[in-house]
Amino acid sequence: MDLSRRTLLTGTAVAAAGPALARDDAPPAVLVSTWDFGAPANAAGHAVRLAGGSALDMVEAGARVAEADETNASVGLGGFPDREGHVTLDAVIMNGRGDMGAVCALEDIVHAVSVARRVMEATPHVILVGEGARAFALEQGFDTTPLLTPESEAAWRRWLETSNYAPRANSENTDWPGGASDHDTIGILGIDAQGRMAGACTTSGMAFKMRGRVGDSPIPGAGLSVDDEVGAATGTGVGEDILRVSGAHAVVEAMRAGLDPGAACRRVIERLARLRGDKIADHQVALLALDRQGRAGGFALRPGFTYAVTDAAGQTRLVRAESLFS
């Protein structure tokens, strides 16, 4: 069975303008993004599309929504800090023609995705990190903002009482898998009215990580890959695992070889499972893809991953992805 079709047939529409449809009947997507909070991100990106914005403008606008949401403890403002209490942000943005920019371990700047875009457009480099990234952002006129909110600081201080540092699948879940509190990175992929593609990925990283840790999210080819000839992909979950298989790039290359987005995501998840075996027994990894025809699909290592799909009319459905393991 076509795995993308199966995902949409059997996936649960958890908050949608209508029921999930079979892929052959669903309108082409113009925006997809990870997790349930992808819906408001997609809405912002779609508004930019209607105003004539480019795919790059669309995904940046969507990512900025998540970055500014203080209730989102894993992206931007209000993100959980590292072990030493510092909130550090990672982000990447790219178009489908090889232009890209990224920042790692950025402090005191809410919109890391916009700094990443400025790296792409105003420097000869792809990635700036740490103090260099912060200095560049200030030179470019970005305002500084304390990123550690009282809520995130309180969570960090509770963590200090146990200091039990162990990544767990869907570790932020407090209601049901895929719910508003079950999330991490936002990855967003878009197609503009001219058929050009772009993507962005932004995160505050793994909660209570070692200082200086960087996962897959800001790394081109790992957390994000975009190719106008084929499509785009992004990842979420334990970044170290996605890095090991160059997750997003592997998905795009699987689509280039002829697989649809859902099947391409599944192939890479299966490869990761074979590679790592019991070493990822408690991890969550999920991949999401959008091809140039507007077909969307996702697949996860374990249950709980949802993604938002928005068509050209602005209708959005949330899909709960299938997973390799129950």
Backbone torsions as a table, in degrees:
resi	resn	phi	psi	omega
1	MET	NA	140.9	175.0
2	ASP	-60.1	121.4	-170.9
3	LEU	-71.6	-33.1	176.6
4	SER	-66.6	-41.7	178.3
5	ARG	-62.2	-41.6	-179.2
6	ARG	-64.2	-38.8	178.7
7	THR	-59.0	-43.7	-177.0
8	LEU	-76.1	-28.1	177.6
9	LEU	-74.2	-39.6	-174.5
10	THR	-102.8	-16.6	177.9
11	GLY	-66.0	147.7	-178.6
12	THR	-89.0	127.3	173.4
13	ALA	-78.2	103.9	-169.9
14	VAL	-87.7	-21.4	175.7
15	ALA	-165.9	100.7	-167.8
16	ALA	-144.5	162.0	174.0
17	ALA	-72.1	-20.7	177.8
18	GLY	-163.8	177.5	-178.9
19	PRO	-68.5	155.8	173.6
20	ALA	-62.7	138.4	-175.4
21	LEU	-111.5	157.4	170.9
22	ALA	-59.8	144.3	-171.8
23	ARG	-59.2	-36.2	-178.3
24	ASP	-64.3	-24.1	-177.3
25	ASP	-101.1	-13.7	-175.8
26	ALA	-77.2	139.7	174.8
27	PRO	-61.3	150.7	177.0
28	PRO	-59.2	142.5	178.2
29	ALA	-82.5	148.4	171.8
30	VAL	-115.8	-15.3	176.6
31	LEU	-145.7	136.9	169.4
32	VAL	-136.0	148.8	178.0
33	SER	-153.4	157.9	-174.6
34	THR	-79.2	145.2	172.0
35	TRP	70.6	171.0	-176.0
36	ASP	-65.9	-30.4	178.8
37	PHE	-75.9	2.7	172.8
38	GLY	-67.0	-23.4	-178.1
39	ALA	-61.7	-53.0	176.4
40	PRO	-65.3	-31.3	175.6
41	ALA	-63.8	-45.2	177.8
42	ASN	-61.4	-38.7	-179.9
43	ALA	-60.7	-41.5	178.1
44	ALA	-65.6	-42.0	178.2
45	GLY	-64.8	-38.0	179.6
46	HIS	-66.8	-38.2	177.0
47	ALA	-60.4	-38.8	177.2
48	VAL	-66.0	-39.7	177.7
49	ARG	-60.0	-45.7	180.0
50	LEU	-62.5	-29.8	179.6
51	ALA	-83.2	3.0	177.6
52	GLY	93.3	10.5	-179.0
53	GLY	-71.0	159.5	179.4
54	SER	-79.9	168.4	176.3
55	ALA	-58.1	-37.0	178.4
56	LEU	-63.8	-42.4	176.8
57	ASP	-62.5	-39.4	-177.9
58	MET	-62.1	-49.8	-175.2
59	VAL	-72.8	-32.4	176.3
60	GLU	-64.1	-44.9	-179.6
61	ALA	-61.7	-41.3	179.4
62	GLY	-65.6	-44.4	-179.6
63	ALA	-63.4	-35.3	-179.6
64	ARG	-64.5	-29.5	177.4
65	VAL	-61.7	-47.7	179.3
66	ALA	-66.2	-38.6	-179.0
67	GLU	-63.0	-32.8	-176.2
68	ALA	-89.1	-3.3	-176.5
69	ASP	-85.2	106.4	-177.5
70	GLU	-66.1	-20.0	-179.3
71	THR	-82.1	-10.4	179.6
72	ASN	-90.4	106.3	-171.0
73	ALA	-82.9	9.8	-177.5
74	SER	-131.2	5.1	178.5
75	VAL	-139.9	126.4	169.0
76	GLY	62.1	-140.6	-178.2
77	LEU	-58.0	128.5	-179.5
78	GLY	86.6	2.7	177.3
79	GLY	-64.3	151.1	177.7
80	PHE	-66.5	143.2	-176.9
81	PRO	-82.0	178.1	172.0
82	ASP	-80.4	-174.2	-176.4
83	ARG	-59.8	-26.5	-176.4
84	GLU	-96.8	5.2	175.5
85	GLY	91.1	12.0	179.6
86	HIS	-100.7	129.6	173.2
87	VAL	-86.5	120.6	178.4
88	THR	-123.9	136.7	-173.3
89	LEU	-111.8	146.0	176.0
90	ASP	-126.7	140.0	179.0
91	ALA	-156.3	153.5	174.6
92	VAL	-142.5	150.6	174.8
93	ILE	-143.3	144.1	179.8
94	MET	-157.6	155.4	172.5
95	ASN	-103.9	-177.1	-175.9
96	GLY	-88.0	12.2	-178.1
97	ARG	-120.2	18.1	174.3
98	GLY	91.8	2.5	174.8
99	ASP	-84.4	133.1	-177.0
100	MET	-157.1	154.6	175.1
101	GLY	-149.5	150.6	-177.7
102	ALA	-151.7	155.6	171.9
103	VAL	-132.2	146.4	178.1
104	CYS	-129.4	143.6	175.6
105	ALA	53.6	42.8	178.6
106	LEU	-83.8	132.9	179.4
107	GLU	-117.1	147.3	169.3
108	ASP	74.2	9.3	179.3
109	ILE	-123.9	119.6	-175.0
110	VAL	-65.0	-49.4	-169.7
111	HIS	-96.3	76.7	179.0
112	ALA	-60.3	-33.3	-178.8
113	VAL	-64.1	-34.5	179.6
114	SER	-73.8	-33.6	173.7
115	VAL	-65.5	-40.3	177.6
116	ALA	-60.3	-41.5	178.1
117	ARG	-63.9	-38.8	178.6
118	ARG	-65.6	-36.1	174.1
119	VAL	-58.6	-43.7	-179.5
120	MET	-63.4	-41.8	-170.3
121	GLU	-93.4	-22.1	-171.9
122	ALA	-117.7	0.9	179.3
123	THR	-133.8	164.9	174.5
124	PRO	-85.6	4.6	-172.8
125	HIS	-103.3	171.8	176.1
126	VAL	-107.4	-42.0	-174.0
127	ILE	-128.5	130.6	168.3
128	LEU	-118.1	145.5	-174.3
129	VAL	-129.7	155.6	168.9
130	GLY	51.2	-132.0	-177.0
131	GLU	-61.3	-33.1	177.6
132	GLY	-65.7	-40.3	177.7
133	ALA	-65.4	-41.8	179.7
134	ARG	-64.9	-44.6	179.4
135	ALA	-61.3	-41.6	178.0
136	PHE	-62.0	-44.3	179.8
137	ALA	-59.4	-42.7	179.4
138	LEU	-65.8	-40.0	177.1
139	GLU	-61.1	-31.7	-178.4
140	GLN	-86.3	1.7	174.2
141	GLY	92.7	11.2	177.5
142	PHE	-73.4	140.6	178.7
143	ASP	-81.5	150.7	175.6
144	THR	-93.5	144.8	179.7
145	THR	-144.4	132.3	173.4
146	PRO	-63.0	125.9	-174.2
147	LEU	-91.9	-20.3	-178.0
148	LEU	-82.6	108.8	178.5
149	THR	-84.9	162.4	177.7
150	PRO	-56.5	-36.3	-178.9
151	GLU	-66.8	-43.4	179.8
152	SER	-70.0	-36.6	177.0
153	GLU	-63.8	-39.8	179.0
154	ALA	-64.1	-40.3	177.9
155	ALA	-63.6	-39.8	178.1
156	TRP	-63.9	-43.4	-179.2
157	ARG	-66.7	-34.7	174.1
158	ARG	-64.6	-39.7	179.1
159	TRP	-64.4	-37.2	-179.8
160	LEU	-59.5	-25.5	-179.7
161	GLU	-67.6	-25.2	179.7
162	THR	-115.4	-32.6	-177.4
163	SER	49.0	39.1	179.9
164	ASN	-90.6	91.5	-174.3
165	TYR	-91.8	100.3	179.5
166	ALA	-152.4	112.8	177.9
167	PRO	-62.8	134.9	179.6
168	ARG	-129.6	150.3	178.9
169	ALA	-61.4	128.1	176.4
170	ASN	52.1	44.2	-170.9
171	SER	-66.0	-18.9	-177.9
172	GLU	-91.5	2.3	-176.9
173	ASN	-68.4	128.1	173.7
174	THR	-126.6	-2.7	176.3
175	ASP	-125.7	-88.0	176.7
176	TRP	-129.8	151.3	-177.3
177	PRO	-55.0	128.7	-178.2
178	GLY	93.0	-1.7	-177.4
179	GLY	-76.0	-176.9	-172.1
180	ALA	-62.6	-24.7	-178.5
181	SER	-101.0	7.9	-177.9
182	ASP	-113.5	93.8	-173.1
183	HIS	-168.6	167.3	161.2
184	ASP	-145.3	-122.8	-178.3
185	THR	-43.4	143.9	163.6
186	ILE	-103.5	126.0	169.4
187	GLY	-114.0	134.8	-176.9
188	ILE	-134.5	133.4	-177.2
189	LEU	-124.6	139.9	-176.5
190	GLY	-143.9	157.6	174.3
191	ILE	-126.3	126.6	-180.0
192	ASP	-89.9	-179.0	-174.8
193	ALA	-66.3	-17.5	177.5
194	GLN	-94.5	4.1	178.8
195	GLY	82.4	8.6	177.5
196	ARG	-82.4	148.9	-177.2
197	MET	-114.3	156.4	174.5
198	ALA	-157.1	165.8	177.4
199	GLY	-151.1	159.0	175.4
200	ALA	-145.5	153.2	178.2
201	CYS	-145.3	131.6	-177.5
202	THR	-146.7	144.4	-173.5
203	THR	-161.3	158.9	166.5
204	SER	-97.1	4.1	173.8
205	GLY	81.9	179.6	-178.6
206	MET	-60.5	131.9	-180.0
207	ALA	-58.0	133.1	173.7
208	PHE	61.0	34.0	178.2
209	LYS	-67.4	165.3	170.9
210	MET	-64.1	143.3	179.2
211	ARG	-61.8	129.9	-178.2
212	GLY	95.2	-7.6	179.5
213	ARG	-65.5	136.8	173.2
214	VAL	-129.5	131.8	178.0
215	GLY	-95.7	-148.9	-176.3
216	ASP	-80.8	-25.5	-164.1
217	SER	-53.2	-45.3	-176.5
218	PRO	-90.8	4.6	-173.9
219	ILE	-95.8	114.1	177.8
220	PRO	-56.4	133.7	-179.0
221	GLY	91.5	-18.5	177.8
222	ALA	-102.8	-71.3	179.4
223	GLY	-80.4	-16.0	-176.4
224	LEU	-157.2	140.1	173.4
225	SER	-150.2	135.1	-177.9
226	VAL	-136.8	132.7	179.1
227	ASP	-144.9	114.4	-177.6
228	ASP	-58.4	-24.5	179.7
229	GLU	-73.5	-24.0	-170.1
230	VAL	-126.4	-61.2	-174.9
231	GLY	161.0	-161.3	-174.7
232	ALA	-142.3	157.2	178.7
233	ALA	-148.7	155.0	177.2
234	THR	-145.5	164.0	-177.5
235	GLY	-130.5	163.5	177.9
236	THR	-152.4	156.0	-177.7
237	GLY	115.2	-151.4	-178.7
238	VAL	-72.7	110.1	-172.1
239	GLY	-63.7	-32.7	179.6
240	GLU	-59.8	-35.3	179.4
241	ASP	-70.6	-41.0	179.3
242	ILE	-65.6	-37.5	177.1
243	LEU	-60.0	-37.0	-174.7
244	ARG	-64.5	-25.3	-178.0
245	VAL	-117.8	13.8	-175.9
246	SER	43.5	57.9	-165.1
247	GLY	-49.8	-55.5	-174.9
248	ALA	-66.3	-42.7	178.3
249	HIS	-62.2	-41.5	179.8
250	ALA	-61.9	-38.0	178.0
251	VAL	-65.0	-46.4	179.6
252	VAL	-60.2	-41.6	179.7
253	GLU	-68.4	-33.0	174.6
254	ALA	-66.0	-37.4	174.8
255	MET	-67.1	-37.9	177.9
256	ARG	-60.5	-33.5	179.9
257	ALA	-78.8	-4.4	173.7
258	GLY	118.6	-5.7	178.9
259	LEU	-78.2	148.4	173.6
260	ASP	-76.6	167.8	-172.9
261	PRO	-55.4	-45.6	-178.8
262	GLY	-64.8	-42.5	179.6
263	ALA	-67.1	-36.3	178.3
264	ALA	-64.4	-43.1	177.6
265	CYS	-62.7	-42.3	180.0
266	ARG	-63.2	-41.2	-179.3
267	ARG	-57.9	-42.0	-177.7
268	VAL	-72.4	-38.3	176.0
269	ILE	-62.1	-42.2	178.0
270	GLU	-63.2	-38.9	177.5
271	ARG	-62.5	-43.6	178.8
272	LEU	-61.3	-42.7	-179.2
273	ALA	-63.3	-40.2	177.6
274	ARG	-67.0	-39.3	-176.6
275	LEU	-67.7	-42.2	-168.8
276	ARG	-106.0	-23.4	175.5
277	GLY	53.9	-130.1	-175.4
278	ASP	-65.7	-15.1	-179.2
279	LYS	-68.0	-15.9	178.3
280	ILE	-116.7	26.8	-175.6
281	ALA	-58.5	-31.4	-177.4
282	ASP	-111.7	15.6	-175.8
283	HIS	-100.0	154.4	169.2
284	GLN	-115.0	133.8	172.1
285	VAL	-137.5	134.8	177.6
286	ALA	-138.8	148.6	179.6
287	LEU	-128.0	146.7	-178.2
288	LEU	-135.5	138.0	-177.0
289	ALA	-139.0	154.9	177.0
290	LEU	-139.5	122.7	179.2
291	ASP	-93.0	173.1	-172.8
292	ARG	-69.2	-14.0	175.2
293	GLN	-86.8	-4.3	-179.8
294	GLY	90.2	15.7	175.3
295	ARG	-87.1	133.3	-177.6
296	ALA	-116.6	150.2	175.1
297	GLY	-165.3	151.0	178.3
298	GLY	-142.9	163.7	178.9
299	PHE	-157.2	147.6	-175.9
300	ALA	-129.5	160.0	174.6
301	LEU	-70.7	-41.6	-178.2
302	ARG	-134.4	161.4	-178.3
303	PRO	-61.1	156.8	173.2
304	GLY	120.3	-10.0	-176.7
305	PHE	-88.3	128.8	174.4
306	THR	-122.2	155.6	176.2
307	TYR	-144.0	152.8	-177.0
308	ALA	-102.6	134.6	-179.7
309	VAL	-123.8	124.3	-178.4
310	THR	-122.0	132.1	179.6
311	ASP	-96.3	-179.5	-174.4
312	ALA	-65.9	-21.8	177.3
313	ALA	-83.0	-3.1	179.9
314	GLY	87.6	7.1	178.2
315	GLN	-80.8	131.8	-176.2
316	THR	-120.9	136.6	171.5
317	ARG	-126.4	144.9	174.5
318	LEU	-101.6	130.7	-176.7
319	VAL	-117.6	132.8	173.6
320	ARG	-90.6	118.1	-172.5
321	ALA	-73.4	153.4	169.7
322	GLU	-72.2	162.3	-178.6
323	SER	-136.8	158.8	-179.4
324	LEU	-72.1	-40.4	-179.5
325	PHE	-118.1	150.5	178.5
326	SER	-86.3	NA	NA
